[in-house]
């Protein structure tokens, strides 16, 4: 790498500490994901949908946003995303164990359906792409109330074929709303490969709605940081939305209910493991002189302890009471909980 490449994070306005914190969050997301897969195979939890291979784009994007004011609408693989915003490994464990303390839904939603009022993470639902028009609506409210914030929404490339995506883009483009739409193009919509889903670049779809579309290497957190930061600056200046297509690869099966080798080869998956953004970013930090293998070993041990504590807490926490089923469903009399 050249000197410029080795100081790219500084050129982008990131301190050494922030660059390392991005790596820490990526690694925590990976450790959580790996533990969740083991818990499902051991019969401790019922289901897990993995985000392995997508952490670099998720973390790089959120670090470019205002984590005190912006609104977030993640999709179901976004563990790196929500951890970057402020959720904890313990909260994610409470969710996958379906416990009463789960901040997302009190143990009622499937894992990966995030929602956290404190961090302005807007509740997601199982039908894909519904979060796009929601993000656009929140951006409209922000513009009407003259609030200096953006909404940031993610979705898979399969979702870019849904009507919700196109309606959201059209409305956001017409009204020049402060929304950033990031497609996490992981090459597969469940078992359907990209070439059977989309003709051309997803980023190019923005042209028809009158705003910029950018394709970026989703395995490079600093490049994702750069394009998201530029998109946020545009939105705050009143120039409207941006569509970002972060190109990556889903290294895990679609979910723990999926046999991915029924529609792709082991050789293909192994090839993409060589492009995994996590070890690539670690190598960048080491070559930049702000990280070392010794520090990495200490961090790995620290995160393993954090995941162990979170797992034990989630496993031992109480389940919801049967009557909790009706919470937040029907109107309640004043003074009732």
C-alpha positions in Angstrom: 0.0 0.0 0.0 1.1 3.6 -0.6 1.4 6.1 2.2 -1.9 7.7 1.1 -3.7 4.3 1.2 -2.3 3.7 4.7 -3.7 6.9 6.0 -7.0 6.8 4.2 -9.0 6.9 7.4 -7.3 10.1 8.4 -8.0 11.7 5.0 -11.6 10.9 5.5 -11.7 12.6 8.8 -11.5 9.5 11.0 -9.1 9.4 14.0 -7.0 6.3 14.7 -9.3 5.5 17.6 -12.4 5.7 15.4 -10.8 3.5 12.8 -10.0 0.9 15.4 -13.5 1.2 16.9 -14.9 0.4 13.5 -12.9 -2.8 13.5 -14.0 -3.7 17.0 -17.6 -3.3 16.1 -17.2 -5.4 12.9 -15.4 -8.2 15.0 -18.1 -8.1 17.7 -20.8 -8.5 15.0 -18.9 -11.5 13.6 -18.5 -13.1 17.0 -22.1 -12.6 17.8 -23.1 -14.1 14.5 -20.9 -17.1 14.9 -22.2 -17.8 18.4 -25.8 -17.5 17.3 -25.2 -20.1 14.6 -23.7 -22.5 17.2 -26.7 -21.9 19.6 -29.2 -22.7 16.8 -27.3 -25.9 15.9 -27.2 -26.9 19.6 -31.0 -26.4 19.9 -30.7 -23.5 22.3 -32.5 -21.0 19.9 -34.9 -21.8 17.1 -33.7 -19.7 14.2 -30.9 -17.3 13.1 -30.4 -15.3 9.9 -26.7 -14.5 9.4 -25.0 -11.3 8.3 -21.5 -12.8 8.0 -19.7 -11.1 5.2 -21.7 -7.9 5.4 -20.3 -6.3 8.5 -17.8 -4.0 6.7 -20.5 -2.1 4.8 -22.9 -1.9 7.8 -20.3 -0.5 10.2 -18.6 1.8 7.7 -22.0 3.3 6.8 -23.2 4.0 10.4 -19.9 5.6 11.4 -20.5 8.2 8.7 -23.9 9.2 10.2 -25.0 11.2 13.2 -25.7 8.7 15.9 -27.3 11.2 18.1 -30.0 12.5 15.6 -30.4 10.3 12.5 -33.0 7.6 12.2 -32.2 4.1 11.3 -34.2 1.4 9.4 -32.1 -1.7 9.2 -33.0 -5.0 7.5 -32.6 -8.4 9.1 -28.9 -9.1 8.6 -27.7 -5.8 10.1 -26.0 -6.9 13.4 -23.0 -4.7 12.6 -25.4 -1.9 11.8 -27.3 -1.9 15.1 -24.2 -2.5 17.2 -22.7 0.6 15.6 -25.8 2.6 16.4 -25.6 1.6 20.1 -27.3 -1.7 20.7 -25.4 -4.3 22.8 -24.5 -7.9 22.4 -26.7 -8.6 25.4 -29.7 -7.0 23.8 -29.2 -9.1 20.6 -29.0 -12.2 22.7 -32.2 -11.4 24.5 -33.8 -11.1 21.1 -32.6 -14.5 19.7 -33.5 -16.2 23.0 -37.0 -14.5 22.8 -36.9 -13.1 26.3 -39.1 -10.5 28.0 -36.3 -8.0 28.2 -35.7 -8.0 24.5 -35.8 -4.3 23.6 -36.8 -5.0 20.0 -40.2 -6.6 20.7 -40.2 -8.2 24.2 -39.4 -11.6 22.7 -42.3 -11.6 20.2 -40.6 -10.9 16.9 -38.3 -13.2 15.0 -34.6 -12.6 15.4 -33.2 -9.8 13.2 -36.3 -7.7 13.4 -34.8 -4.7 15.1 -36.4 -1.8 16.9 -34.9 0.4 19.6 -36.6 3.7 20.6 -33.6 5.1 22.5 -31.3 4.7 19.4 -34.0 5.7 16.9 -34.0 2.3 15.3 -37.4 2.0 13.7 -39.2 -1.4 14.1 -38.9 -3.7 11.1 -41.4 -6.3 9.9 -41.1 -9.6 8.1 -42.4 -8.5 4.7 -39.3 -7.3 3.0 -38.8 -3.7 1.8 -41.6 -2.1 3.9 -38.9 -0.2 5.7 -38.1 1.9 2.6 -41.4 3.9 2.5 -41.2 4.2 6.3 -37.7 5.8 5.9 -39.0 8.1 3.3 -42.0 9.1 5.5 -39.7 10.0 8.4 -37.5 12.0 6.1 -40.6 13.9 4.9 -41.4 14.7 8.5 -37.9 15.9 9.2 -38.0 18.2 6.2 -41.4 19.6 7.1 -40.2 20.2 10.7 -36.9 21.7 9.5 -34.9 19.1 11.5 -31.3 18.6 10.4 -31.2 14.8 10.2 -31.3 12.0 7.7 -32.9 8.6 7.6 -30.8 5.7 6.6 -32.4 2.5 5.4 -30.9 -0.8 4.2 -32.3 -3.7 2.2 -31.1 -6.6 0.0 -30.9 -6.6 -3.7 -34.0 -8.7 -4.0 -35.9 -5.9 -2.2 -34.9 -3.5 -5.0 -37.4 -5.3 -7.2 -40.3 -4.7 -4.8 -42.9 -2.0 -5.3 -42.2 -0.5 -1.9 -38.6 0.3 -3.1 -39.7 2.1 -6.3 -42.6 4.0 -4.7 -40.3 5.1 -1.9 -37.6 6.2 -4.4 -40.1 8.1 -6.5 -41.6 10.0 -3.6 -38.1 10.8 -2.1 -36.9 12.0 -5.5 -39.9 14.2 -6.2 -39.7 15.9 -2.8 -35.9 15.9 -2.4 -36.0 14.2 1.0 -33.1 13.6 3.3 -32.9 9.8 3.0 -30.1 7.5 2.2 -31.0 4.1 0.7 -28.3 1.5 0.9 -28.8 -1.8 -0.9 -26.6 -4.6 0.6 -26.2 -6.5 -2.6 -25.0 -9.9 -1.3 -25.6 -11.6 -4.7 -28.5 -13.9 -3.6 -32.1 -13.3 -2.9 -32.6 -16.5 -0.8 -31.6 -19.0 -3.5 -31.9 -16.8 -6.6 -28.6 -15.4 -7.9 -28.1 -11.8 -8.9 -28.1 -12.4 -12.7 -31.6 -13.9 -12.4 -32.9 -11.0 -10.4 -31.6 -7.8 -11.9 -30.4 -6.6 -15.3 -27.8 -3.9 -14.9 -26.6 -2.1 -11.8 -29.0 -1.5 -8.9 -27.3 1.9 -8.4 -28.4 3.0 -11.9 -32.1 2.7 -10.8 -31.7 6.0 -9.0 -31.4 7.8 -12.4 -35.0 7.3 -13.1 -36.0 9.0 -9.9 -33.8 12.0 -10.3 -31.1 11.5 -7.7 -27.6 10.0 -7.6 -26.8 6.3 -7.4 -23.4 5.0 -6.3 -21.9 1.5 -6.5 -19.3 0.8 -3.9 -17.1 -2.1 -2.7 -19.1 -3.4 0.3 -16.0 -5.2 1.6 -14.2 -1.9 2.2 -15.6 -0.1 5.2 -13.7 3.1 4.5 -15.0 3.4 1.0 -18.6 2.8 2.3 -17.9 5.5 5.0 -16.8 7.9 2.3 -19.9 7.5 0.0 -22.3 7.6 2.9 -20.7 10.7 4.4 -21.0 12.4 1.0 -24.6 11.3 0.7 -25.4 12.6 4.2 -23.8 16.0 3.4 -25.9 16.2 0.2 -29.1 15.4 2.2 -28.4 18.0 4.9 -27.8 20.6 2.2 -31.3 19.9 0.9 -30.1 18.1 -2.3 -32.2 15.1 -1.7 -31.7 11.3 -1.5 -28.9 9.0 -2.6 -29.0 5.3 -3.5 -25.9 3.4 -2.6 -25.3 -0.2 -3.8 -22.8 -1.9 -1.6 -21.5 -4.9 -3.4 -20.7 -7.9 -1.1 -21.3 -11.6 -0.7 -23.5 -13.5 1.7 -20.9 -16.0 3.1 -23.4 -17.9 5.2 -26.6 -19.7 4.1 -29.7 -17.6 3.8 -30.8 -18.7 7.3 -30.3 -21.7 9.5 -33.2 -23.3 7.6 -31.3 -23.1 4.3 -29.0 -25.5 2.5 -27.1 -23.1 0.4 -25.1 -25.7 -1.4 -28.3 -26.8 -3.2 -27.9 -23.7 -5.3 -24.2 -22.6 -5.2 -20.9 -24.4 -4.9 -18.5 -24.7 -2.1 -15.8 -23.4 -4.4 -17.8 -20.2 -5.1 -18.2 -19.6 -1.3 -14.5 -20.3 -0.6 -13.5 -17.8 -3.3 -15.5 -15.1 -1.6 -14.1 -15.9 1.8 -10.8 -14.7 0.4 -12.4 -11.3 -0.1 -14.0 -11.1 3.3 -13.9 -7.4 4.5 -13.0 -8.2 8.1 -9.5 -9.6 7.7 -8.9 -7.1 4.9 -9.6 -4.2 7.2 -7.5 -5.7 10.0 -4.6 -6.0 7.6 -5.1 -2.3 6.7 -5.0 -1.2 10.4 -1.8 -3.2 11.0 -0.1 -1.9 7.8 -1.1 1.6 8.9 0.7 1.1 12.2 -2.3 1.6 14.5 -3.0 -2.1 15.2 -1.0 -5.3 15.9 -1.5 -9.0 16.2 -0.9 -8.7 20.0 -3.7 -6.1 20.3 -5.9 -8.3 18.2 -5.5 -11.3 20.4 -6.4 -9.2 23.5 -9.4 -7.8 21.7 -10.6 -11.2 20.5 -10.4 -12.5 24.1 -12.3 -9.5 25.4 -15.1 -9.9 22.8 -15.3 -13.7 23.5 -15.9 -12.8 27.2 -18.5 -10.2 26.2 -20.3 -12.7 24.0 -20.1 -15.4 26.7 -21.6 -13.1 29.3 -24.3 -11.9 26.9 -25.2 -15.6 26.0 -25.5 -16.6 29.7 -27.6 -13.5 30.5 -29.9 -14.1 27.5 -30.2 -17.8 28.2 -31.1 -17.3 31.9 -33.4 -14.3 31.5 -37.1 -14.9 32.0 -39.5 -15.5 29.1 -42.5 -13.1 28.6 -45.6 -13.8 30.6 -48.6 -15.1 28.5 -50.5 -11.8 29.0 -47.5 -9.9 27.4 -48.9 -11.1 24.1 -51.4 -8.2 24.3 -49.0 -5.5 25.1 -48.8 -2.7 22.5 -51.6 -4.3 20.5 -54.8 -2.8 22.0 -55.4 0.6 23.6 -54.9 0.6 27.3 -56.8 2.6 30.0 -54.8 5.5 31.5 -52.6 4.2 34.3 -52.4 0.7 32.9 -49.1 -0.8 31.8 
